[in-house]
Amino acid sequence: IKEPGNAGAMADRKVAEECSQRLQLARQCLGKQEYVQVWKQLQIVERHMSGGPEIAIMKIEALACIGKASEAYNLTTSMMRSNSRYPGLLFWRAKSLYYMDQVPSAIKHLQEAMRNDPDNATYRAEIKKWRGMEAQKDAGNEAFKTARFQEAIEKWTECLAIDPNHKSYNAKLFCNRATAFSKLRNHEQAVADCGEALKLDDKYLKALNRRGEALRVLGEK
């Protein structure tokens, strides 16, 4: 006859083994940048066990990379209260801000991370990229303000090439470039750029309005 406690112990062991396997799978998916799978596996793990800092930082990375940067940032805020020096935390806090289009704030956070880890090549590469993006975007903005529309187009085009994966940032750049094309009366290209912006953010009202205006002008020709 089996003791009543044995069944419970076996069930607990089975759950623990499954969590360990899913956590290992999440680590593998993280290495392959399969962030949706990482998030799914961690959700299952956390139904059965409380997550430690490793799981928390994996969640933050996954959320930041699947378009849920605000949630990732909120998690970093919670983690900062209890484990502010955990490796990678400041970096992913900065990265969350970056994906929230708060690039100047992201740069400040990444500078802090670099003070703690000055030899980190990933940090150096990221901050160089972010500064380059902001510089090109700002140069395009300045050119546009002074009616140098072709120059603005060139600067924003260079900026678009820096990080093709940053959807919300690039949607704004495409819309800005569409406005510059409209100023040069190249309404066909303005329509195309608004279409690119809407592929990245299908609820981007400014791009919808800009495309509608460009189509209206084309219809009057």
C-alpha positions in Angstrom: 0.0 0.0 0.0 1.4 3.4 -1.0 1.7 6.0 1.7 -0.7 8.9 1.2 2.3 11.3 1.2 4.1 9.6 -1.6 1.6 10.6 -4.3 1.9 14.2 -3.3 5.7 14.0 -3.3 5.8 12.4 -6.7 3.5 15.1 -8.1 5.7 17.8 -6.6 8.8 16.2 -8.1 7.1 16.0 -11.5 6.2 19.7 -11.4 9.7 20.6 -10.4 11.2 18.5 -13.2 8.8 20.1 -15.7 9.7 23.6 -14.5 13.4 22.8 -14.8 13.0 21.6 -18.4 10.9 24.6 -19.4 13.4 27.0 -17.8 16.2 25.3 -19.7 14.1 25.6 -22.9 13.5 29.3 -22.1 17.3 29.8 -21.8 17.9 28.1 -25.2 15.2 30.2 -26.9 16.7 33.4 -25.4 20.0 32.4 -27.0 18.2 32.1 -30.4 16.3 35.4 -29.8 13.0 33.5 -29.9 11.4 35.9 -27.4 7.8 34.9 -27.8 8.7 31.3 -26.8 10.8 32.6 -23.9 7.8 34.5 -22.6 5.5 31.5 -23.0 7.8 29.1 -21.2 8.4 31.5 -18.3 4.6 32.1 -17.9 4.2 28.3 -17.4 7.1 28.1 -15.0 5.7 30.9 -12.8 2.4 29.1 -12.4 4.1 26.6 -10.3 7.0 28.4 -8.7 8.1 31.9 -7.6 10.6 33.5 -9.9 14.0 34.5 -8.8 16.2 37.3 -10.4 17.3 35.1 -13.3 13.7 34.5 -14.4 12.9 38.2 -13.8 15.7 39.4 -16.1 14.7 36.9 -18.7 11.1 38.1 -18.6 12.3 41.7 -18.9 14.4 40.9 -22.0 11.5 38.9 -23.6 8.9 41.6 -23.0 11.2 44.4 -24.3 11.8 42.4 -27.5 8.1 41.5 -28.2 6.8 45.0 -28.2 5.9 45.2 -24.5 8.6 47.6 -23.4 6.4 49.5 -20.9 5.8 46.2 -19.0 9.5 45.4 -19.2 10.3 48.8 -17.8 7.8 48.4 -14.9 9.4 45.1 -14.0 12.9 46.7 -13.9 11.5 49.3 -11.5 10.3 46.5 -9.2 13.6 44.6 -9.5 15.6 47.8 -8.7 14.0 48.0 -5.3 15.4 44.6 -4.2 18.3 43.7 -6.5 19.5 46.9 -8.2 23.0 45.5 -9.0 21.9 42.3 -10.7 23.9 41.9 -13.9 22.1 43.2 -17.0 19.4 45.0 -15.1 20.4 48.5 -15.9 21.1 47.5 -19.5 17.6 46.1 -20.0 16.1 49.1 -18.1 17.9 51.3 -20.7 16.8 49.0 -23.6 13.2 49.2 -22.4 13.3 53.0 -22.5 14.9 52.8 -25.9 12.0 50.7 -27.2 9.6 53.2 -25.6 11.2 55.9 -27.8 12.8 57.6 -24.9 16.3 57.4 -26.4 17.9 60.3 -24.4 16.8 58.7 -21.1 17.9 55.3 -22.4 21.4 56.7 -23.2 21.7 58.1 -19.6 20.7 54.7 -18.1 23.2 52.9 -20.3 25.9 55.3 -19.3 25.3 54.3 -15.7 25.5 50.6 -16.7 28.8 51.3 -18.4 30.2 52.9 -15.3 29.6 49.6 -13.5 30.9 47.5 -16.4 33.2 49.7 -18.5 34.6 46.8 -20.6 31.3 45.5 -21.8 31.4 45.5 -25.6 27.6 45.1 -26.0 27.0 48.2 -24.0 29.6 50.2 -26.0 28.0 49.1 -29.3 24.5 49.9 -28.2 25.3 53.4 -27.0 27.2 54.1 -30.2 24.1 53.0 -32.2 21.6 55.0 -30.1 23.7 58.1 -30.3 24.1 57.7 -34.0 20.3 57.4 -34.4 19.6 60.5 -32.4 22.2 62.5 -34.2 20.8 61.6 -37.7 17.2 62.1 -36.6 18.1 65.5 -35.1 20.0 66.5 -38.2 17.0 65.6 -40.3 14.7 67.6 -38.0 17.0 70.6 -38.2 17.2 70.4 -42.0 13.4 70.2 -42.3 12.9 73.2 -40.1 15.1 75.3 -42.4 13.3 74.0 -45.6 16.2 71.8 -46.7 13.8 69.0 -47.4 16.1 66.8 -49.6 18.8 66.9 -46.9 16.2 66.0 -44.3 15.2 63.0 -46.4 18.8 61.9 -46.7 19.4 62.1 -42.9 16.2 60.2 -42.0 17.0 57.6 -44.6 20.4 57.1 -43.0 18.7 56.9 -39.6 16.3 54.2 -40.8 19.2 51.9 -41.7 20.6 51.9 -38.2 18.1 49.7 -36.4 15.4 48.2 -38.7 13.9 46.3 -35.7 12.8 49.4 -33.8 9.3 49.6 -35.2 7.8 52.6 -33.4 10.9 54.8 -33.9 11.1 53.9 -37.6 7.4 54.5 -38.2 7.9 58.1 -37.1 10.9 58.4 -39.4 9.0 57.1 -42.3 6.1 59.6 -41.6 8.6 62.4 -41.2 10.2 61.5 -44.5 6.8 61.3 -46.2 6.1 64.9 -45.0 9.4 66.0 -46.6 8.6 64.2 -49.8 5.2 66.0 -49.9 7.0 69.4 -49.5 9.0 68.5 -52.6 5.7 67.6 -54.3 6.7 63.9 -54.6 3.3 62.7 -53.3 3.7 59.2 -54.7 6.8 58.6 -52.5 4.9 60.2 -49.6 2.1 57.7 -50.0 4.7 54.9 -50.1 6.5 56.1 -47.0 3.2 56.4 -45.1 2.5 52.8 -46.1 5.8 51.7 -44.6 5.0 53.6 -41.4 1.6 51.8 -41.2 3.2 48.4 -41.7 5.2 49.1 -38.5 2.3 50.7 -36.6 -1.1 50.2 -38.1 -2.7 52.6 -35.7 -0.4 55.5 -36.4 -3.0 58.3 -37.0 -0.5 60.8 -38.3 0.6 58.5 -41.0 -3.0 57.7 -42.0 -3.7 61.4 -42.2 -0.5 62.2 -44.2 -1.3 59.4 -46.7 -4.9 60.6 -47.1 -3.7 64.2 -47.8 -1.1 62.9 -50.4 -3.7 60.7 -52.1 -6.1 63.7 -52.2 -3.5 65.8 -53.9 -2.7 63.0 -56.4 -6.4 62.7 -57.1 -6.6 66.3 -58.0 -3.9 66.1 -60.7 
